Amino acid sequence: MKKLYKTIFIILFITIFACSYSFASNTSNTTEYNKGDVTMKLVEDNVCNIKFGTYGEFEKKLIKYDTNNKTVDIGLTVKNNAEPIIEKNAEVVLLIDSSRSMSVNPANIPGQDLTRKEAVLASAETLINKLLEANPDTRIGIVEFATNAEVNDEGYTEEGTDKDAKVITENLTNDKDTLLNALDKVSEDVMGPRTNVEVGLDAANSLFEHSTANTNEKFIITLTDAIPNTSRGVTMDTYSEKTTIPTKNKLIELDEQGVNLISILIEMSDDEILDSKEDPKPTYREVAERIFGTVSNPTAGSVYYISDEEVENTVTNEIYSSLISENVDLNYIVIKDYFPQDIIDNFEYAELTEATIGNVTAEVNTEDNSITWTIDKLEPGETATFSYRLTLKNTVQSDVIGVNLPTNENVEITYEENGTPGSEENDESPIIALDVLPKDTIPQTGIYTGLYIVGAVLAIGVIGSLFYTFAKRNSF
């Protein structure tokens, strides 16, 4: 009897163990895959592009993708797109309107109590200082124009003459004191009411003709708040072709001689010229455009139609930039490239090519998952490059299978441009995905689970039946 019990116990133990093994095998979770069992594909070939400062540009993009070796090569490029400085040994004449309207009309500039002429002269002084600071060899002249002081009984000159312009500086000069004194003289002068631009242009050009400097950069900058209403041999009119045509022809003539003309027209009104004999009557702005042209289609050189408030910026920044190229240095550039945790956990990082300018950290910083590229200075026209490789590790976590993986989380750039700090960022990056290679069909542990259970039940039933029969025969 004891032998029977022992046999039954052994059969039950074996059956239960087999079922338990089956259950354990069926319910276990795979947490890693071998690199050889994983495929890799490119999902999105995104490019990270960051503009920073005036001329800075950063780009990070995929440069190579290897599905066999499961590597991703990323290239980083940073540029200073500013043109290298080209020294201009320029000669500049400031042709300043000294007509009565410039001295009488207030400059419409919030917070400032200036006449239009005072605003113009202040900007001219700043321009002179900047030009001489950038290039001490720059030679400058000052000419003013309007109408002369000789008047008839009605208070007006009979016609435009060469006396309608005054050359304040005897010659072109780079002496700052001489130039500032010339501006003071212009500020004290109040010439007649008329505007003789034609004669003013001739007087300005005469300074070039007397110059012995070896330069091919000659500029005349005209600053006026009125359109021509007289010219040589022309009496005061209502801005008819008698005045507009000679002035326009003078602009074209000087342009053909190679003089760079910059015409700055201040507060050109859209009011009609009431004394005009035309029908319909033109506006002051319309007549100005007949002579000087439009901003997009100037008669000669370039033309600016601006308000009083825009005088300072136009003269001291925009015009200055056209007269001399300025170095734009990018300094203390720090590029931080952050990686997602999934990339850190499943890929190896390695430098592919060294940075051509600056230094890059050799390893990923585990505190913030980043690498840092530092460039102390990037000169105008310079380009710096660097690249790295991401290689799939020998074992891969299962939770990254079948999901999109951005290769980077974010890029942050801090920098200084000519001493002014700034920062930019962008989170675009190439995106990849991993998958598991399909296997040949083999019996799965889970298929046998049901068979083990059925077998166990049948075995127990058979054993129970035998035990019952045996017991009955032996009268248990």
The 8 nearest C-alpha neighbors of each residue, nearest first, counted from 0:
[[1, 3, 2, 4, 5, 470, 469, 6],
 [2, 0, 4, 3, 5, 6, 7, 8],
 [1, 3, 5, 0, 4, 6, 7, 8],
 [2, 4, 6, 0, 1, 5, 7, 466],
 [5, 3, 1, 7, 6, 2, 8, 0],
 [4, 6, 2, 8, 3, 7, 1, 9],
 [7, 5, 3, 9, 4, 8, 2, 10],
 [6, 8, 4, 10, 5, 9, 11, 3],
 [7, 9, 5, 11, 6, 10, 12, 4],
 [8, 10, 12, 6, 11, 7, 13, 5],
 [11, 9, 7, 13, 8, 12, 14, 6],
 [10, 12, 14, 8, 9, 13, 15, 7],
 [13, 11, 9, 15, 14, 10, 16, 8],
 [12, 14, 16, 10, 11, 15, 17, 9],
 [15, 13, 11, 17, 12, 16, 455, 10],
 [14, 16, 18, 12, 17, 13, 19, 11],
 [17, 15, 19, 13, 18, 14, 12, 20],
 [16, 18, 20, 14, 15, 19, 13, 21],
 [17, 19, 21, 15, 16, 20, 451, 22],
 [20, 18, 16, 22, 21, 17, 23, 15],
 [21, 19, 23, 17, 18, 22, 24, 16],
 [20, 22, 18, 24, 19, 23, 448, 25],
 [23, 21, 25, 19, 24, 20, 26, 18],
 [24, 22, 20, 26, 25, 21, 19, 27],
 [25, 23, 21, 22, 27, 26, 20, 444],
 [24, 26, 22, 445, 23, 27, 444, 21],
 [25, 27, 23, 24, 22, 28, 445, 21],
 [26, 28, 24, 25, 23, 29, 22, 30],
 [29, 27, 30, 26, 25, 24, 31, 397],
 [28, 30, 31, 27, 397, 32, 396, 26],
 [31, 29, 397, 396, 28, 32, 398, 395],
 [32, 30, 396, 397, 395, 29, 394, 33],
 [33, 31, 395, 394, 34, 396, 36, 397],
 [32, 34, 394, 35, 36, 393, 395, 31],
 [33, 35, 393, 37, 394, 36, 395, 32],
 [36, 34, 33, 37, 393, 38, 32, 436],
 [37, 35, 436, 33, 34, 435, 32, 38],
 [36, 38, 435, 34, 434, 35, 436, 433],
 [39, 37, 434, 433, 435, 436, 40, 36],
 [38, 40, 433, 432, 66, 69, 434, 37],
 [41, 39, 432, 431, 42, 433, 66, 38],
 [40, 42, 431, 43, 430, 432, 44, 39],
 [41, 43, 431, 430, 40, 432, 44, 403],
 [44, 42, 430, 429, 45, 41, 431, 428],
 [43, 45, 429, 430, 46, 61, 42, 41],
 [46, 44, 429, 428, 43, 427, 47, 60],
 [45, 47, 60, 428, 59, 48, 427, 44],
 [46, 48, 427, 59, 58, 428, 60, 425],
 [49, 47, 58, 57, 46, 59, 50, 425],
 [48, 50, 57, 56, 51, 58, 425, 47],
 [51, 49, 56, 55, 57, 48, 52, 54],
 [52, 50, 55, 56, 49, 423, 53, 54],
 [51, 53, 55, 54, 416, 50, 421, 415],
 [54, 52, 55, 51, 416, 50, 81, 327],
 [53, 55, 80, 81, 79, 52, 56, 51],
 [56, 54, 79, 51, 52, 78, 50, 53],
 [55, 57, 50, 78, 77, 49, 51, 54],
 [58, 56, 77, 49, 48, 76, 50, 78],
 [57, 59, 48, 76, 47, 75, 49, 77],
 [60, 58, 75, 47, 74, 46, 76, 48],
 [61, 59, 46, 74, 73, 62, 47, 58],
 [60, 62, 73, 63, 72, 74, 429, 44],
 [61, 63, 73, 72, 74, 60, 64, 71],
 [64, 62, 72, 61, 71, 65, 73, 70],
 [63, 65, 71, 70, 72, 66, 62, 61],
 [66, 64, 70, 69, 67, 68, 71, 63],
 [65, 67, 69, 68, 39, 64, 40, 70],
 [68, 66, 69, 65, 70, 38, 39, 64],
 [67, 69, 70, 65, 66, 390, 391, 64],
 [70, 68, 66, 65, 67, 391, 390, 39],
 [69, 71, 390, 65, 389, 68, 64, 391],
 [70, 72, 64, 389, 388, 63, 73, 65],
 [73, 71, 388, 63, 62, 387, 61, 64],
 [74, 72, 61, 387, 386, 62, 60, 388],
 [73, 75, 386, 60, 59, 62, 385, 61],
 [76, 74, 59, 385, 384, 58, 386, 73],
 [75, 77, 384, 58, 57, 383, 59, 385],
 [76, 78, 57, 383, 56, 382, 58, 384],
 [79, 77, 382, 56, 55, 80, 381, 383],
 [78, 80, 55, 379, 380, 81, 54, 381],
 [79, 81, 54, 380, 78, 55, 379, 82],
 [82, 80, 379, 54, 79, 380, 327, 83],
 [81, 83, 379, 380, 84, 80, 326, 324],
 [84, 82, 379, 380, 81, 85, 326, 378],
 [85, 83, 324, 326, 325, 86, 82, 379],
 [86, 84, 324, 87, 83, 323, 82, 325],
 [85, 87, 84, 88, 323, 324, 134, 89],
 [88, 86, 89, 323, 85, 216, 322, 324],
 [87, 89, 137, 214, 86, 136, 216, 90],
 [90, 88, 216, 87, 137, 217, 91, 138],
 [89, 91, 138, 217, 139, 137, 218, 216],
 [90, 92, 218, 139, 219, 217, 140, 89],
 [93, 91, 140, 219, 139, 141, 94, 203],
 [92, 94, 141, 220, 95, 219, 142, 140],
 [95, 93, 221, 142, 143, 220, 92, 222],
 [96, 94, 143, 222, 93, 221, 97, 142],
 [95, 97, 223, 144, 98, 143, 222, 145],
 [98, 96, 145, 144, 190, 189, 143, 95],
 [97, 99, 145, 192, 190, 100, 191, 96],
 [98, 100, 192, 102, 101, 189, 103, 191],
 [101, 99, 103, 102, 104, 98, 192, 224],
 [102, 100, 116, 115, 99, 103, 98, 104],
 [101, 103, 99, 100, 116, 104, 114, 115],
 [104, 102, 100, 101, 99, 105, 114, 115],
 [103, 105, 100, 101, 114, 115, 102, 106],
 [106, 104, 114, 115, 113, 107, 103, 112],
 [107, 105, 115, 114, 307, 108, 113, 104],
 [106, 108, 307, 105, 308, 109, 115, 306],
 [107, 109, 308, 106, 111, 307, 110, 112],
 [110, 108, 111, 107, 308, 112, 106, 307],
 [109, 111, 108, 112, 107, 113, 106, 308],
 [112, 110, 109, 108, 113, 106, 107, 118],
 [111, 113, 110, 114, 106, 105, 108, 109],
 [114, 112, 106, 117, 111, 105, 118, 115],
 [113, 115, 105, 106, 117, 116, 104, 102],
 [114, 116, 106, 118, 101, 105, 117, 104],
 [115, 117, 101, 119, 114, 118, 102, 120],
 [116, 118, 120, 114, 119, 115, 113, 121],
 [119, 117, 115, 121, 116, 120, 113, 122],
 [120, 118, 116, 122, 117, 121, 123, 115],
 [119, 121, 123, 117, 122, 118, 116, 124],
 [122, 120, 124, 118, 123, 119, 117, 125],
 [121, 123, 125, 311, 119, 124, 120, 126],
 [122, 124, 120, 126, 121, 125, 119, 127],
 [125, 123, 127, 121, 122, 126, 120, 128],
 [126, 124, 122, 128, 123, 127, 129, 315],
 [125, 127, 315, 123, 129, 124, 128, 130],
 [128, 126, 124, 130, 125, 129, 131, 123],
 [129, 127, 125, 131, 126, 130, 132, 124],
 [130, 128, 132, 126, 127, 131, 133, 125],
 [131, 129, 127, 133, 132, 128, 134, 126],
 [132, 130, 135, 134, 128, 133, 129, 137],
 [131, 133, 129, 130, 134, 135, 128, 127],
 [134, 132, 130, 131, 129, 135, 323, 325],
 [133, 135, 131, 136, 132, 137, 130, 88],
 [136, 134, 131, 137, 132, 133, 173, 130],
 [135, 137, 134, 138, 173, 88, 131, 89],
 [136, 138, 89, 135, 134, 88, 173, 131],
 [139, 137, 172, 173, 90, 171, 136, 91],
 [140, 138, 91, 171, 172, 92, 90, 173],
 [139, 141, 92, 171, 168, 93, 91, 172],
 [142, 140, 93, 167, 168, 92, 94, 166],
 [143, 141, 166, 94, 167, 165, 203, 93],
 [144, 142, 95, 165, 94, 164, 96, 97],
 [143, 145, 164, 96, 199, 163, 97, 165],
 [144, 146, 194, 98, 195, 193, 163, 97],
 [147, 145, 163, 191, 193, 190, 194, 195],
 [146, 148, 163, 162, 149, 191, 190, 145],
 [147, 149, 191, 150, 190, 146, 156, 163],
 [148, 150, 147, 156, 151, 155, 146, 154],
 [151, 149, 156, 155, 154, 148, 152, 157],
 [152, 150, 154, 153, 155, 156, 157, 149],
 [151, 153, 154, 150, 155, 156, 157, 149],
 [154, 152, 151, 155, 150, 156, 157, 149],
 [153, 155, 150, 151, 152, 156, 149, 191],
 [156, 154, 150, 151, 153, 157, 152, 149],
 [155, 157, 150, 158, 151, 149, 154, 159],
 [158, 156, 234, 155, 151, 159, 150, 235],
 [159, 157, 234, 233, 232, 156, 160, 235],
 [158, 160, 231, 230, 232, 233, 229, 234],
 [161, 159, 231, 162, 163, 158, 232, 230],
 [160, 162, 163, 198, 164, 159, 231, 202],
 [161, 163, 160, 164, 147, 165, 146, 159],
 [164, 162, 146, 147, 161, 145, 144, 160],
 [163, 165, 144, 199, 162, 143, 198, 161],
 [166, 164, 143, 142, 167, 144, 163, 162],
 [165, 167, 142, 168, 141, 169, 202, 143],
 [168, 166, 142, 141, 165, 181, 169, 143],
 [169, 167, 170, 141, 140, 166, 181, 171],
 [168, 170, 167, 166, 171, 140, 206, 172],
 [171, 169, 168, 172, 206, 140, 210, 209],
 [170, 172, 140, 139, 138, 206, 168, 210],
 [171, 173, 138, 139, 174, 170, 140, 178],
 [172, 174, 138, 137, 175, 139, 136, 135],
 [175, 173, 177, 172, 176, 178, 138, 139],
 [174, 176, 178, 177, 173, 179, 128, 127],
 [177, 175, 179, 178, 174, 180, 181, 173],
 [178, 176, 180, 175, 174, 179, 181, 168],
 [177, 179, 181, 175, 180, 176, 182, 174],
 [180, 178, 182, 176, 181, 177, 175, 183],
 [179, 181, 183, 177, 182, 178, 176, 184],
 [180, 182, 178, 184, 179, 183, 167, 177],
 [181, 183, 185, 179, 184, 180, 186, 178],
 [184, 182, 180, 186, 181, 185, 179, 187],
 [183, 185, 181, 187, 182, 186, 180, 188],
 [186, 184, 182, 188, 187, 183, 181, 143],
 [185, 187, 183, 184, 188, 182, 117, 116],
 [188, 186, 184, 185, 183, 189, 182, 97],
 [189, 187, 185, 186, 190, 184, 97, 183],
 [190, 188, 97, 99, 98, 187, 191, 102],
 [189, 191, 98, 97, 145, 146, 147, 188],
 [190, 192, 146, 98, 193, 147, 145, 148],
 [193, 191, 99, 98, 146, 190, 145, 194],
 [192, 194, 146, 145, 191, 228, 98, 195],
 [195, 193, 145, 227, 228, 196, 229, 146],
 [194, 196, 229, 230, 145, 197, 227, 198],
 [195, 197, 199, 198, 227, 194, 200, 246],
 [196, 198, 246, 200, 199, 195, 230, 249],
 [199, 197, 201, 200, 196, 195, 161, 164],
 [198, 200, 196, 164, 202, 144, 197, 201],
 [201, 199, 203, 197, 198, 202, 196, 204],
 [202, 200, 198, 204, 199, 203, 205, 197],
 [201, 203, 199, 205, 204, 200, 198, 164],
 [204, 202, 200, 205, 201, 206, 92, 142],
 [203, 205, 201, 206, 207, 202, 200, 208],
 [206, 204, 208, 202, 207, 203, 201, 209],
 [205, 207, 209, 204, 208, 203, 170, 210],
 [208, 206, 210, 205, 204, 209, 203, 217],
 [207, 209, 205, 206, 210, 204, 211, 203],
 [210, 208, 206, 207, 205, 211, 170, 171],
 [211, 209, 207, 208, 212, 206, 171, 170],
 [210, 212, 213, 209, 208, 207, 214, 171],
 [213, 211, 210, 214, 90, 138, 207, 88],
 [214, 212, 211, 215, 88, 210, 216, 89],
 [215, 213, 216, 212, 88, 89, 217, 90],
 [214, 216, 217, 213, 89, 88, 257, 90],
 [215, 217, 89, 214, 90, 218, 88, 87],
 [218, 216, 90, 258, 259, 89, 91, 215],
 [217, 219, 259, 91, 260, 258, 92, 90],
 [220, 218, 92, 260, 91, 93, 261, 221],
 [219, 221, 261, 93, 94, 262, 92, 260],
 [220, 222, 94, 262, 263, 95, 261, 219],
 [223, 221, 263, 95, 96, 94, 264, 220],
 [222, 224, 96, 264, 225, 265, 221, 263],
 [223, 225, 265, 264, 266, 101, 267, 226],
 [226, 224, 223, 227, 194, 267, 264, 265],
 [225, 227, 287, 228, 194, 224, 283, 286],
 [228, 226, 194, 195, 229, 196, 242, 225],
 [229, 227, 238, 194, 242, 235, 236, 193],
 [228, 230, 195, 242, 233, 235, 227, 159],
 [229, 231, 159, 233, 195, 242, 197, 232],
 [232, 230, 159, 160, 233, 158, 198, 229],
 [231, 233, 158, 159, 230, 234, 160, 229],
 [234, 232, 158, 230, 231, 229, 159, 235],
 [235, 233, 158, 157, 229, 236, 159, 232],
 [234, 236, 229, 228, 233, 158, 237, 157],
 [237, 235, 238, 234, 228, 239, 229, 242],
 [236, 238, 275, 239, 274, 228, 235, 276],
 [239, 237, 228, 236, 242, 243, 240, 227],
 [238, 240, 241, 237, 242, 243, 236, 275],
 [239, 241, 243, 242, 244, 238, 245, 237],
 [242, 240, 239, 243, 244, 233, 245, 238],
 [243, 241, 240, 229, 244, 230, 245, 239],
 [244, 242, 240, 246, 245, 290, 241, 247],
 [243, 245, 247, 240, 246, 242, 248, 241],
 [246, 244, 248, 247, 243, 242, 249, 197],
 [247, 245, 197, 249, 243, 248, 244, 250],
 [246, 248, 290, 244, 250, 249, 245, 243],
 [247, 249, 251, 245, 250, 246, 244, 252],
 [250, 248, 252, 246, 247, 251, 245, 253],
 [249, 251, 247, 248, 253, 252, 299, 254],
 [252, 250, 254, 248, 249, 253, 299, 255],
 [251, 253, 249, 255, 254, 250, 248, 256],
 [254, 252, 256, 255, 250, 251, 258, 249],
 [253, 255, 251, 258, 257, 256, 252, 299],
 [254, 256, 252, 257, 253, 251, 258, 250],
 [257, 255, 253, 254, 258, 252, 251, 259],
 [258, 256, 254, 255, 259, 253, 217, 215],
 [257, 259, 254, 217, 253, 256, 218, 260],
 [260, 258, 218, 300, 217, 219, 257, 254],
 [261, 259, 300, 219, 218, 258, 220, 262],
 [260, 262, 220, 301, 300, 302, 219, 221],
 [263, 261, 302, 221, 220, 303, 264, 301],
 [264, 262, 303, 222, 221, 302, 304, 265],
 [265, 263, 304, 223, 224, 303, 262, 305],
 [264, 266, 224, 305, 306, 267, 304, 223],
 [267, 265, 306, 268, 305, 224, 307, 264],
 [268, 266, 284, 265, 283, 264, 269, 224],
 [267, 269, 270, 283, 284, 266, 282, 271],
 [268, 270, 282, 284, 283, 271, 267, 285],
 [271, 269, 282, 268, 283, 272, 284, 281],
 [270, 272, 282, 281, 273, 280, 269, 283],
 [273, 271, 275, 282, 274, 281, 280, 283],
 [272, 274, 275, 271, 280, 276, 281, 270],
 [275, 273, 272, 237, 276, 280, 236, 271],
 [274, 276, 237, 277, 273, 272, 280, 238],
 [275, 277, 274, 278, 280, 237, 273, 239],
 [278, 276, 280, 275, 279, 281, 239, 274],
 [279, 277, 280, 276, 281, 275, 273, 272],
 [278, 280, 277, 281, 276, 275, 271, 282],
 [279, 281, 278, 277, 271, 275, 272, 282],
 [282, 280, 271, 272, 285, 279, 283, 286],
 [283, 281, 271, 285, 270, 269, 284, 272],
 [282, 284, 286, 285, 268, 269, 287, 267],
 [285, 283, 287, 267, 282, 286, 269, 268],
 [284, 286, 282, 288, 287, 283, 281, 289],
 [287, 285, 289, 283, 288, 284, 282, 290],
 [288, 286, 284, 290, 289, 285, 226, 291],
 [287, 289, 292, 285, 291, 290, 286, 293],
 [288, 290, 286, 287, 292, 291, 285, 243],
 [291, 289, 247, 288, 287, 243, 292, 286],
 [292, 290, 298, 288, 297, 287, 289, 247],
 [293, 291, 297, 288, 298, 289, 290, 296],
 [292, 294, 296, 297, 295, 288, 291, 302],
 [293, 295, 302, 296, 297, 303, 292, 301],
 [294, 296, 293, 297, 292, 302, 301, 298],
 [295, 297, 293, 294, 292, 298, 301, 299],
 [298, 296, 292, 293, 299, 294, 301, 291],
 [297, 299, 292, 291, 296, 251, 300, 290],
 [300, 298, 297, 254, 251, 250, 301, 260],
 [299, 301, 260, 259, 261, 297, 254, 302],
 [300, 302, 261, 297, 299, 262, 260, 303],
 [301, 303, 262, 294, 261, 263, 297, 304],
 [302, 304, 263, 264, 305, 262, 294, 301],
 [305, 303, 264, 265, 263, 302, 267, 306],
 [304, 306, 265, 309, 303, 266, 264, 307],
 [305, 307, 266, 309, 308, 265, 310, 304],
 [308, 306, 309, 310, 106, 107, 108, 265],
 [307, 309, 108, 306, 310, 107, 311, 106],
 [310, 308, 306, 307, 312, 311, 305, 313],
 [309, 311, 313, 307, 312, 308, 314, 306],
 [312, 310, 122, 314, 313, 309, 315, 308],
 [311, 313, 316, 315, 314, 309, 310, 317],
 [314, 312, 317, 310, 311, 316, 315, 318],
 [315, 313, 318, 311, 312, 316, 310, 317],
 [314, 316, 126, 312, 319, 311, 313, 122],
 [317, 315, 319, 312, 318, 313, 314, 320],
 [316, 318, 313, 320, 319, 314, 315, 321],
 [319, 317, 314, 321, 320, 316, 313, 315],
 [318, 320, 316, 322, 321, 317, 315, 323],
 [321, 319, 317, 318, 322, 323, 316, 324],
 [320, 322, 318, 319, 323, 317, 324, 316],
 [323, 321, 319, 320, 318, 324, 89, 87],
 [322, 324, 320, 321, 87, 325, 319, 86],
 [325, 323, 84, 85, 320, 326, 86, 322],
 [324, 326, 84, 327, 323, 320, 133, 83],
 [325, 327, 84, 328, 83, 379, 324, 81],
 [326, 328, 379, 417, 81, 325, 329, 416],
 [329, 327, 378, 417, 416, 326, 330, 379],
 [328, 330, 416, 377, 376, 415, 327, 378],
 [329, 331, 376, 415, 375, 332, 414, 328],
 [332, 330, 375, 414, 374, 415, 376, 333],
 [331, 333, 414, 374, 330, 413, 373, 375],
 [334, 332, 373, 413, 412, 372, 331, 335],
 [333, 335, 412, 372, 371, 411, 373, 336],
 [336, 334, 371, 411, 410, 370, 337, 369],
 [335, 337, 410, 369, 370, 409, 371, 334],
 [336, 338, 369, 409, 408, 368, 407, 410],
 [339, 337, 407, 408, 368, 369, 340, 342],
 [340, 338, 408, 341, 342, 407, 343, 337],
 [339, 341, 343, 342, 344, 338, 368, 345],
 [342, 340, 344, 339, 343, 345, 399, 404],
 [341, 343, 345, 340, 346, 339, 344, 338],
 [342, 344, 340, 341, 346, 345, 339, 338],
 [345, 343, 341, 342, 340, 346, 396, 395],
 [344, 346, 342, 392, 395, 343, 391, 341],
 [347, 345, 391, 392, 390, 342, 343, 389],
 [346, 348, 390, 389, 392, 391, 349, 345],
 [349, 347, 389, 388, 346, 390, 350, 387],
 [350, 348, 388, 387, 351, 347, 389, 362],
 [349, 351, 387, 352, 388, 386, 353, 348],
 [350, 352, 387, 386, 388, 349, 353, 72],
 [353, 351, 386, 385, 350, 354, 387, 384],
 [354, 352, 385, 355, 351, 350, 386, 359],
 [353, 355, 385, 356, 384, 357, 358, 352],
 [354, 356, 383, 384, 353, 385, 357, 382],
 [357, 355, 354, 383, 374, 358, 384, 377],
 [358, 356, 374, 373, 354, 375, 355, 372],
 [357, 359, 373, 372, 354, 374, 360, 356],
 [360, 358, 372, 371, 361, 373, 354, 357],
 [359, 361, 371, 362, 370, 372, 358, 363],
 [362, 360, 359, 363, 350, 370, 349, 371],
 [363, 361, 360, 364, 370, 348, 349, 350],
 [362, 364, 370, 369, 368, 365, 361, 360],
 [363, 365, 368, 369, 366, 367, 370, 362],
 [366, 364, 368, 367, 363, 369, 362, 343],
 [365, 367, 364, 368, 369, 363, 337, 370],
 [366, 368, 369, 365, 364, 337, 338, 363],
 [369, 367, 365, 364, 338, 337, 363, 366],
 [370, 368, 337, 364, 336, 363, 367, 338],
 [369, 371, 363, 336, 360, 335, 364, 337],
 [372, 370, 335, 359, 360, 334, 373, 336],
 [371, 373, 359, 334, 358, 333, 335, 374],
 [374, 372, 333, 358, 357, 332, 371, 334],
 [375, 373, 357, 332, 376, 331, 333, 356],
 [374, 376, 331, 330, 332, 373, 357, 377],
 [377, 375, 330, 374, 329, 331, 378, 328],
 [378, 376, 329, 381, 328, 330, 79, 379],
 [377, 379, 328, 381, 380, 376, 79, 329],
 [380, 378, 81, 83, 79, 381, 82, 327],
 [379, 381, 80, 79, 82, 81, 83, 378],
 [380, 382, 378, 379, 79, 78, 377, 383],
 [383, 381, 78, 77, 79, 380, 384, 76],
 [384, 382, 77, 356, 355, 76, 78, 381],
 [385, 383, 76, 354, 355, 75, 77, 382],
 [384, 386, 354, 75, 353, 352, 74, 76],
 [387, 385, 74, 352, 351, 73, 75, 350],
 [386, 388, 350, 351, 73, 349, 72, 352],
 [389, 387, 72, 349, 71, 351, 348, 350],
 [388, 390, 348, 71, 347, 70, 346, 72],
 [391, 389, 70, 347, 346, 69, 392, 388],
 [390, 392, 346, 69, 345, 347, 70, 393],
 [391, 393, 346, 394, 345, 347, 390, 395],
 [394, 392, 34, 33, 395, 391, 35, 32],
 [395, 393, 33, 34, 392, 32, 31, 396],
 [394, 396, 32, 31, 345, 33, 397, 34],
 [397, 395, 31, 398, 30, 399, 32, 394],
 [396, 398, 31, 30, 400, 399, 395, 32],
 [397, 399, 400, 396, 30, 402, 401, 31],
 [400, 398, 397, 402, 396, 401, 433, 341],
 [401, 399, 433, 434, 397, 398, 402, 435],
 [400, 402, 434, 433, 432, 399, 403, 398],
 [403, 401, 400, 399, 432, 404, 433, 398],
 [404, 402, 432, 431, 430, 405, 401, 42],
 [403, 405, 431, 430, 432, 406, 402, 341],
 [406, 404, 430, 407, 429, 428, 431, 403],
 [407, 405, 430, 429, 428, 404, 342, 338],
 [408, 406, 338, 405, 428, 409, 337, 339],
 [407, 409, 338, 339, 337, 426, 405, 406],
 [408, 410, 426, 337, 407, 425, 336, 411],
 [411, 409, 336, 424, 425, 335, 426, 337],
 [410, 412, 424, 335, 334, 423, 409, 336],
 [413, 411, 334, 423, 422, 333, 424, 335],
 [414, 412, 422, 333, 332, 421, 423, 411],
 [413, 415, 332, 331, 421, 420, 330, 422],
 [416, 414, 420, 330, 419, 418, 329, 331],
 [417, 415, 329, 419, 418, 328, 330, 52],
 [416, 418, 328, 419, 327, 415, 329, 330],
 [417, 419, 416, 415, 420, 330, 329, 328],
 [418, 420, 415, 416, 417, 421, 414, 52],
 [421, 419, 415, 414, 416, 418, 422, 413],
 [422, 420, 414, 413, 415, 419, 52, 423],
 [421, 423, 413, 412, 414, 424, 420, 51],
 [424, 422, 412, 411, 51, 413, 49, 421],
 [425, 423, 411, 410, 412, 49, 426, 422],
 [424, 426, 410, 409, 427, 47, 49, 411],
 [425, 427, 409, 408, 410, 428, 47, 424],
 [428, 426, 47, 425, 45, 46, 409, 429],
 [429, 427, 45, 407, 47, 46, 406, 405],
 [430, 428, 45, 44, 43, 406, 405, 61],
 [429, 431, 405, 43, 42, 404, 406, 41],
 [430, 432, 41, 42, 404, 40, 403, 405],
 [433, 431, 403, 40, 404, 39, 402, 401],
 [434, 432, 39, 400, 38, 401, 37, 40],
 [433, 435, 38, 400, 401, 37, 39, 436],
 [436, 434, 37, 36, 38, 437, 433, 400],
 [435, 437, 36, 37, 38, 438, 434, 35],
 [436, 438, 435, 439, 36, 440, 434, 37],
 [439, 437, 440, 436, 441, 435, 36, 37],
 [438, 440, 441, 437, 436, 442, 443, 36],
 [441, 439, 438, 442, 443, 437, 444, 436],
 [440, 442, 443, 439, 438, 444, 446, 445],
 [443, 441, 444, 440, 446, 445, 447, 439],
 [442, 444, 445, 446, 441, 447, 25, 440],
 [445, 443, 446, 447, 25, 24, 21, 442],
 [444, 446, 25, 448, 443, 447, 21, 24],
 [447, 445, 444, 443, 448, 449, 442, 450],
 [448, 446, 450, 445, 449, 444, 451, 21],
 [447, 449, 451, 445, 450, 446, 21, 452],
 [448, 450, 452, 451, 447, 453, 446, 445],
 [451, 449, 447, 453, 452, 448, 454, 446],
 [452, 450, 454, 448, 449, 453, 18, 455],
 [451, 453, 455, 449, 454, 450, 456, 448],
 [452, 454, 456, 450, 455, 451, 457, 449],
 [455, 453, 451, 457, 452, 456, 458, 450],
 [454, 456, 452, 458, 453, 457, 14, 451],
 [455, 457, 453, 459, 454, 458, 460, 452],
 [458, 456, 460, 454, 459, 455, 461, 453],
 [459, 457, 455, 461, 460, 456, 454, 462],
 [458, 460, 462, 456, 457, 461, 463, 455],
 [461, 459, 457, 463, 458, 462, 464, 456],
 [460, 462, 464, 458, 463, 459, 457, 465],
 [463, 461, 459, 465, 464, 460, 466, 458],
 [462, 464, 466, 460, 461, 465, 459, 467],
 [465, 463, 461, 467, 466, 462, 460, 468],
 [466, 464, 462, 468, 467, 463, 469, 461],
 [465, 467, 463, 469, 464, 468, 470, 462],
 [466, 468, 470, 464, 465, 469, 471, 463],
 [469, 467, 465, 471, 470, 466, 464, 472],
 [468, 470, 466, 472, 467, 471, 465, 473],
 [471, 469, 475, 467, 473, 468, 472, 474],
 [470, 472, 474, 468, 473, 469, 467, 475],
 [473, 471, 469, 470, 474, 468, 475, 467],
 [472, 474, 470, 471, 475, 469, 468, 467],
 [473, 475, 471, 472, 470, 469, 468, 467],
 [474, 470, 473, 471, 472, 469, 467, 468]]
